Amino acid sequence: DNTLTETGGRHLSVALDQLPNLRVINLNDCLLRNEGADLIAQALARGHEVLEELSLAGNEMEAHVALHVLNAVAAKPRLTRIDLGDNEIEDE
């Protein structure tokens, strides 16, 4: 576990703007929660065209934020894997 929480997610989202060529991002079990995961989604939406894998499992995000994440990466041409498992996503 890497407990970044929402505060760490805020700082990481700023850093991601400076790292547009990442191919794999694994932020599993970081307790980003809704706010942190949403900030990561916003950062990913601003580029990251070579992203191939995104893992945000176990971050206690809810369904509406998971949708923000999916929308942020939906058009990434190289994305082949996304993991949003073990979050607070319920059937609606």
HUSUL-V733069 format. One record per pair of residues at least 12 apart in sequence whose C-alpha atoms are under 7 Angstrom apart, sorted by the first residue. I is the first residue (numbers start at 0). J is the second residue. Records with the same first field share a line. If there is no record, write none. Layout:
I: J / J
This chain:
0: 28 / 29
1: 28 / 29
2: 29 / 30
3: 29 / 30 / 31
4: 29 / 30 / 31 / 32 / 35
5: 31 / 32 / 34 / 35
8: 31 / 35 / 36 / 38 / 39
9: 35 / 38
12: 38 / 39 / 42
15: 42
16: 42
19: 46 / 47
20: 47 / 49
21: 47 / 49 / 50
22: 49 / 50 / 51 / 52
23: 50 / 51 / 52 / 53
24: 52 / 53 / 54
25: 53 / 54 / 55
26: 54 / 55
27: 54 / 55 / 56 / 57 / 58
28: 56 / 57 / 58
29: 58
30: 57 / 58 / 59
31: 58
32: 58 / 59 / 60
33: 60 / 61 / 64
36: 60
37: 64 / 67 / 68
40: 67 / 68 / 71
41: 71
43: 71 / 72
44: 71 / 72
48: 75 / 76
49: 77
50: 75 / 77 / 78
51: 77 / 78 / 79 / 80
52: 78 / 79 / 80 / 81
53: 80 / 81 / 82
54: 81 / 82 / 83
55: 82 / 83
56: 82 / 83 / 84 / 85 / 86
57: 84 / 85 / 86
58: 86
59: 86 / 87
60: 86 / 87
61: 86 / 87 / 88
62: 87 / 88 / 89
